[in-house]
Amino acid sequence: MAHATPTTFGQAVVGFVPGQLPTLAPGSTIAGHAVLNVVPAGDFLVVSAQDVDQLRQVLTWVPGVAYVEDDIAIDAVATPNDSYWSEQYGPRMMGAQSAWNEGFGSREIVVAVLDTGVDASHPDLSPNHFVAGYDFIHNDNTPDDACGHGTHVTGTIAARTGNSRGVAGMAQVTIMPVKVLDQGANGCTGPVSVVAEGVYHAVDNGAHIISMSLGSPSSANTLRNAVNYAWNNGVLVVAAAGNDDGGPVSYPAAYSSAIAVSALDADGGIASYSNVGSQIEIAAPGTSVLSTWPDNRYAYASGTSMATPHVAGVLALALSCAPATSGSDARQALTDTADDRGASGRDNGYGYGLARADLLVDVLCNQPEPEPEPEPEPE
């Protein structure tokens, strides 16, 4: 999304240096513009103005004028009409509604979901834009989901918001479904070589973010190299810390080139199942998360797997209006804007704190326009 253009009312605010507000009344004029309101407490006037830039040029030279700006609209916090919105505490905890006032996302941003595949026919997902999907388990172009896990993760990131159905996704972006896990005797699993192959595929096919709600207690050079490849190519890897009741952070989340995500419960505390450690960078809701499930269903699930797509979605939302942001700058902004929880500063449970969509979007999407380069002096 481009940065949202504020709604205006055909009027401007003229601010004055404290103590220099002129004695004017509503109905009088200033520089030919009708005065609509006078607010002495704030040292400003509200005047009728269709061309605020022109008015600014005129009033900038008036003694005492501090600023001239559009009287922009301040909107109520966005509340989606999705039928299960009231059950979604996660986006609300993360300030998504305020962030959505800037926009809901952009198809230009691609999030690769490396998981069990996706039920792309789900009515809360089918209107989405899918691209470059692949099934590395069966080596074909139909990454269907036999486990449900990948469909659940995808719904948290990008289920259609405001469609009067189901759940609201964090960001309306393009999804790249990459199937690297499948139903096995011990649950949904896959070889590390396949997971690594999926990472390379995602990077080489234009992903901006890779969401990895998967992990192993053991490191592997194959996986480390793949995640490093993503980071070195400017792609953010968001990975689940693991669900071993406070055990060590799983891989790939434990790699420095990945963003390790711990899980919170509905009260905002660290979930008892969430792994913790020095690699934890950020926390997000992961307990009893409602999202899409295959065969047009919805289901609750818990785990750092559920926390991870919340963070991937927050990053996708912010990059939607700041697509030129580098991976390192986006990662730094994510931690800088986190809601510090637990011990002051970074800790092994919350990392830098709860990921905040509203604050991250505000930082990345509301940067001041760069000053124009001065015109060269004529020779």
C-alpha positions as CSV (number, residue, x, y, z in Angstrom):
1,M,0.0,0.0,0.0
2,A,1.1,3.5,-0.6
3,H,1.0,5.6,2.5
4,A,-2.7,6.5,3.1
5,T,-3.7,10.0,2.0
6,P,-5.4,11.7,4.9
7,T,-9.0,13.0,4.4
8,T,-9.2,16.7,4.6
9,F,-12.2,19.1,5.1
10,G,-11.3,22.0,2.9
11,Q,-9.8,23.9,5.8
12,A,-6.5,24.7,7.3
13,V,-5.0,25.2,10.8
14,V,-2.9,28.3,11.3
15,G,-0.7,28.0,14.4
16,F,1.0,31.0,16.0
17,V,3.9,31.4,18.3
18,P,2.5,31.4,21.9
19,G,1.2,34.8,22.9
20,Q,1.0,36.1,19.3
21,L,-2.4,34.8,18.3
22,P,-4.2,37.8,16.6
23,T,-7.5,39.0,18.0
24,L,-9.9,37.6,15.4
25,A,-13.4,36.2,15.6
26,P,-15.1,33.5,13.6
27,G,-16.5,35.1,10.5
28,S,-13.6,37.5,10.1
29,T,-10.9,36.9,7.5
30,I,-7.1,36.4,7.4
31,A,-5.3,36.7,4.0
32,G,-8.7,36.6,2.4
33,H,-9.7,33.3,4.0
34,A,-12.7,33.0,6.4
35,V,-11.9,32.3,10.0
36,L,-14.0,29.3,11.1
37,N,-12.8,28.8,14.7
38,V,-10.3,30.3,17.2
39,V,-8.7,28.2,19.8
40,P,-6.7,30.5,22.2
41,A,-5.6,27.6,24.4
42,G,-3.7,26.1,21.4
43,D,-2.7,29.4,19.8
44,F,-4.3,28.4,16.5
45,L,-7.0,29.4,14.0
46,V,-9.1,27.2,11.7
47,V,-9.7,28.9,8.3
48,S,-11.4,27.9,5.1
49,A,-8.8,26.9,2.5
50,Q,-9.0,24.7,-0.6
51,D,-5.4,25.2,-1.4
52,V,-3.4,24.9,1.8
53,D,0.0,25.0,0.1
54,Q,-0.9,28.4,-1.5
55,L,-2.1,29.7,1.9
56,R,1.1,28.5,3.5
57,Q,3.1,30.5,1.1
58,V,1.2,33.6,1.9
59,L,1.1,33.3,5.7
60,T,4.6,32.0,6.2
61,W,5.8,35.6,6.0
62,V,3.2,36.9,8.5
63,P,4.9,37.7,11.9
64,G,4.0,35.2,14.6
65,V,2.8,32.4,12.3
66,A,4.4,29.1,13.4
67,Y,2.8,26.7,10.9
68,V,0.0,26.2,8.4
69,E,-1.3,22.7,7.8
70,D,-4.3,20.7,6.5
71,D,-7.0,20.1,9.1
72,I,-6.8,16.4,8.4
73,A,-9.3,13.8,9.5
74,I,-8.7,11.6,12.6
75,D,-10.5,8.3,12.1
76,A,-12.1,6.0,14.6
77,V,-10.0,2.9,15.1
78,A,-10.8,0.4,12.3
79,T,-13.0,-2.5,13.3
80,P,-13.4,-5.2,10.7
81,N,-16.7,-6.8,10.1
82,D,-15.3,-10.4,10.0
83,S,-17.7,-12.7,11.8
84,Y,-15.1,-14.1,14.3
85,W,-13.3,-10.8,14.9
86,S,-14.4,-10.8,18.6
87,E,-12.6,-14.1,19.1
88,Q,-9.3,-12.6,17.7
89,Y,-7.5,-11.1,20.7
90,G,-4.1,-11.3,18.9
91,P,-4.5,-8.5,16.4
92,R,-6.1,-6.3,19.0
93,M,-3.3,-6.9,21.5
94,M,-0.8,-5.9,18.8
95,G,-2.6,-2.7,17.8
96,A,-3.6,-3.9,14.4
97,Q,-6.8,-1.7,14.3
98,S,-4.8,1.5,14.5
99,A,-2.3,0.2,12.0
100,W,-5.1,-0.5,9.6
101,N,-6.0,3.1,9.5
102,E,-2.9,3.5,7.3
103,G,-4.1,0.7,5.0
104,F,-4.6,-3.1,5.0
105,G,-1.5,-4.1,3.0
106,S,-0.2,-4.4,-0.5
107,R,-0.1,-7.3,-3.0
108,E,3.4,-6.0,-3.9
109,I,4.7,-7.6,-0.6
110,V,5.2,-11.4,-0.8
111,V,5.2,-13.6,2.3
112,A,6.4,-17.1,1.8
113,V,4.7,-19.6,4.1
114,L,7.0,-22.6,4.5
115,D,4.7,-25.2,6.1
116,T,2.3,-28.0,5.3
117,G,0.8,-26.2,2.3
118,V,-2.3,-24.1,2.1
119,D,-5.9,-24.8,1.3
120,A,-6.1,-22.0,-1.2
121,S,-9.8,-22.8,-1.9
122,H,-10.8,-21.7,1.6
123,P,-13.4,-18.9,1.1
124,D,-11.5,-16.7,3.5
125,L,-8.2,-17.3,1.6
126,S,-9.3,-17.8,-2.0
127,P,-9.8,-14.1,-2.8
128,N,-6.1,-13.6,-1.9
129,H,-3.3,-13.4,-4.3
130,F,-1.1,-16.5,-4.4
131,V,2.1,-16.7,-6.3
132,A,5.0,-19.2,-7.0
133,G,3.7,-21.9,-4.8
134,Y,5.4,-25.3,-4.8
135,D,5.2,-28.6,-3.1
136,F,8.7,-29.8,-2.4
137,I,7.4,-33.0,-0.8
138,H,5.7,-34.3,-4.0
139,N,7.6,-32.1,-6.4
140,D,4.6,-30.4,-8.0
141,N,2.9,-27.0,-8.3
142,T,0.0,-27.8,-6.0
143,P,1.0,-27.3,-2.4
144,D,-2.2,-28.6,-0.8
145,D,-2.6,-29.0,2.9
146,A,-3.3,-32.4,4.4
147,C,-2.3,-31.3,8.0
148,G,-4.1,-28.0,8.4
149,H,-1.1,-26.3,10.1
150,G,-0.1,-24.3,7.0
151,T,-3.7,-23.1,6.3
152,H,-4.0,-21.9,9.9
153,V,-0.7,-20.0,9.7
154,T,-1.7,-18.4,6.4
155,G,-5.0,-17.3,7.8
156,T,-3.3,-15.4,10.6
157,I,-1.1,-13.6,8.1
158,A,-3.6,-12.8,5.3
159,A,-7.2,-14.1,5.7
160,R,-9.4,-11.5,4.0
161,T,-10.2,-8.7,6.3
162,G,-13.6,-6.9,6.1
163,N,-15.4,-9.5,4.0
164,S,-18.1,-10.3,6.7
165,R,-16.6,-13.8,7.0
166,G,-14.5,-15.7,9.4
167,V,-11.3,-14.1,10.6
168,A,-9.3,-11.0,9.8
169,G,-5.7,-11.5,8.6
170,M,-2.9,-9.1,9.7
171,A,-2.1,-7.9,6.2
172,Q,-3.6,-8.2,2.8
173,V,-0.5,-9.2,0.9
174,T,0.5,-11.9,-1.6
175,I,1.1,-15.4,-0.2
176,M,3.7,-17.8,-1.6
177,P,2.7,-21.3,-0.3
178,V,5.8,-23.5,-0.1
179,K,5.0,-27.1,1.1
180,V,8.0,-28.5,3.0
181,L,6.2,-30.6,5.6
182,D,3.6,-33.3,5.3
183,Q,1.6,-35.7,7.4
184,G,3.8,-38.5,8.8
185,A,3.8,-41.1,11.6
186,N,5.0,-38.5,14.1
187,G,2.8,-35.6,12.9
188,C,3.5,-33.0,10.2
189,T,7.2,-33.2,9.4
190,G,9.7,-33.0,6.6
191,P,13.5,-33.4,5.9
192,V,15.8,-30.5,6.6
193,S,17.0,-30.7,3.0
194,V,13.5,-30.0,1.8
195,V,13.0,-27.1,4.2
196,A,16.3,-25.6,3.0
197,E,15.2,-26.0,-0.6
198,G,12.0,-24.2,0.2
199,V,14.0,-21.2,1.6
200,Y,16.1,-20.9,-1.5
201,H,12.9,-21.1,-3.6
202,A,11.2,-18.4,-1.6
203,V,14.2,-16.0,-1.9
204,D,14.8,-16.6,-5.6
205,N,11.1,-16.1,-6.4
206,G,10.7,-12.7,-4.8
207,A,9.6,-13.3,-1.2
208,H,10.1,-10.3,1.2
209,I,9.3,-12.3,4.3
210,I,9.5,-16.0,5.1
211,S,7.3,-17.4,7.8
212,M,8.6,-20.6,9.3
213,S,6.3,-22.1,12.0
214,L,8.6,-25.2,12.2
215,G,11.8,-26.2,13.9
216,S,14.2,-28.8,15.2
217,P,16.2,-29.0,18.5
218,S,19.3,-29.7,16.4
219,S,21.2,-27.3,14.1
220,A,22.1,-28.3,10.6
221,N,24.6,-26.6,8.3
222,T,22.1,-27.1,5.4
223,L,19.4,-25.1,7.2
224,R,21.8,-22.4,8.6
225,N,23.2,-21.8,5.1
226,A,19.7,-21.4,3.6
227,V,18.6,-18.9,6.3
228,N,21.8,-17.0,6.0
229,Y,21.2,-16.9,2.2
230,A,17.8,-15.3,2.9
231,W,19.2,-12.7,5.3
232,N,22.1,-11.8,3.0
233,N,19.5,-11.2,0.2
234,G,17.4,-8.9,2.3
235,V,14.7,-11.4,3.1
236,L,13.3,-11.5,6.7
237,V,13.0,-15.0,8.2
238,V,10.5,-15.2,11.0
239,A,10.7,-18.4,12.9
240,A,9.0,-20.2,15.8
241,A,10.9,-20.6,19.1
242,G,9.4,-24.1,19.7
243,N,7.0,-25.6,22.2
244,D,9.1,-27.6,24.7
245,D,7.9,-26.0,27.9
246,G,10.6,-23.5,28.3
247,G,13.3,-25.5,26.6
248,P,16.1,-24.1,24.3
249,V,15.1,-22.1,21.2
250,S,14.6,-24.4,18.2
251,Y,16.3,-24.1,14.8
252,P,16.1,-22.1,12.6
253,A,14.8,-19.6,15.1
254,A,18.0,-19.8,17.1
255,Y,20.1,-18.6,14.1
256,S,21.1,-15.0,14.3
257,S,19.9,-14.5,10.7
258,A,16.3,-15.4,11.8
259,I,13.8,-13.5,14.0
260,A,12.9,-15.9,16.9
261,V,9.3,-15.5,18.2
262,S,8.1,-16.6,21.6
263,A,4.4,-17.1,22.3
264,L,2.1,-15.2,24.7
265,D,-1.2,-16.2,26.2
266,A,-4.4,-14.1,26.1
267,D,-3.3,-12.2,29.2
268,G,-0.1,-11.2,27.6
269,G,2.2,-13.5,29.6
270,I,4.7,-15.9,28.2
271,A,2.9,-19.2,27.4
272,S,4.0,-22.1,29.6
273,Y,4.8,-24.2,26.5
274,S,7.0,-21.5,24.8
275,N,10.7,-22.1,24.5
276,V,12.8,-19.2,25.8
277,G,16.5,-18.2,25.5
278,S,19.0,-15.5,24.6
279,Q,17.9,-15.8,20.9
280,I,14.3,-14.7,21.5
281,E,13.8,-11.4,19.7
282,I,10.1,-10.7,19.8
283,A,6.9,-12.1,21.3
284,A,3.4,-12.4,19.9
285,P,0.0,-14.0,20.8
286,G,0.1,-17.8,20.3
287,T,-2.4,-19.4,22.6
288,S,-5.9,-20.4,21.4
289,V,-5.5,-18.5,18.2
290,L,-8.5,-18.8,15.8
291,S,-7.7,-19.1,12.1
292,T,-8.6,-20.8,8.9
293,W,-8.6,-24.6,8.5
294,P,-8.9,-26.8,5.5
295,D,-12.4,-27.7,4.1
296,N,-13.9,-24.2,4.7
297,R,-13.5,-24.6,8.5
298,Y,-11.9,-22.5,11.3
299,A,-10.0,-23.9,14.3
300,Y,-8.2,-22.8,17.4
301,A,-4.6,-23.8,17.8
302,S,-1.8,-22.9,20.2
303,G,2.0,-22.7,19.9
304,T,4.9,-20.6,18.8
305,S,3.7,-21.7,15.4
306,M,0.7,-19.5,15.9
307,A,2.7,-16.5,17.3
308,T,5.1,-16.5,14.3
309,P,2.6,-15.5,11.6
310,H,1.4,-12.7,13.7
311,V,4.9,-11.2,13.5
312,A,5.3,-12.0,9.8
313,G,1.9,-10.3,9.2
314,V,3.0,-7.2,11.2
315,L,6.2,-6.9,9.2
316,A,4.2,-7.4,5.9
317,L,1.8,-4.7,6.9
318,A,4.6,-2.2,7.6
319,L,6.6,-3.0,4.5
320,S,3.4,-2.5,2.5
321,C,3.7,1.2,2.9
322,A,7.5,1.3,3.2
323,P,8.6,-1.3,0.6
324,A,12.1,0.3,0.2
325,T,12.9,-0.5,3.8
326,S,15.9,-2.8,4.2
327,G,15.6,-6.1,6.1
328,S,18.0,-4.9,8.7
329,D,16.1,-1.6,9.2
330,A,12.7,-3.3,9.4
331,R,14.1,-5.8,12.0
332,Q,15.6,-3.0,14.0
333,A,12.3,-1.0,13.9
334,L,10.4,-4.2,15.0
335,T,12.4,-4.4,18.2
336,D,12.6,-0.7,18.7
337,T,8.8,-0.4,18.7
338,A,8.1,-3.5,20.7
339,D,6.1,-3.2,23.9
340,D,8.6,-4.1,26.6
341,R,7.4,-6.8,28.9
342,G,8.9,-8.7,31.8
343,A,12.3,-7.4,33.0
344,S,13.2,-4.0,31.7
345,G,14.9,-4.3,28.3
346,R,15.5,-7.5,26.4
347,D,14.9,-10.7,28.3
348,N,14.9,-14.4,27.4
349,G,11.1,-14.8,27.4
350,Y,9.7,-11.7,25.7
351,G,12.9,-10.7,23.8
352,Y,12.4,-7.0,23.2
353,G,8.7,-7.3,23.9
354,L,5.3,-7.7,22.2
355,A,5.4,-6.9,18.5
356,R,3.2,-3.8,17.9
357,A,1.6,-3.3,14.5
358,D,0.5,0.3,15.2
359,L,3.9,1.5,16.4
360,L,5.9,-0.3,13.7
361,V,3.6,1.1,10.9
362,D,3.8,4.6,12.4
363,V,7.6,4.5,12.4
364,L,8.1,3.0,8.9
365,C,5.2,4.6,7.1
366,N,5.2,8.1,8.5
367,Q,8.8,9.1,7.8
368,P,9.1,12.8,6.8
369,E,9.6,13.3,3.1
370,P,13.3,13.8,2.3
371,E,14.3,17.4,1.8
372,P,14.8,18.2,-1.9
373,E,18.3,18.6,-3.1
374,P,19.1,22.3,-3.5
375,E,19.3,23.5,-7.1
376,P,22.8,24.1,-8.2
377,E,23.8,27.8,-8.5
378,P,24.0,29.0,-12.1
379,E,27.6,29.5,-13.2
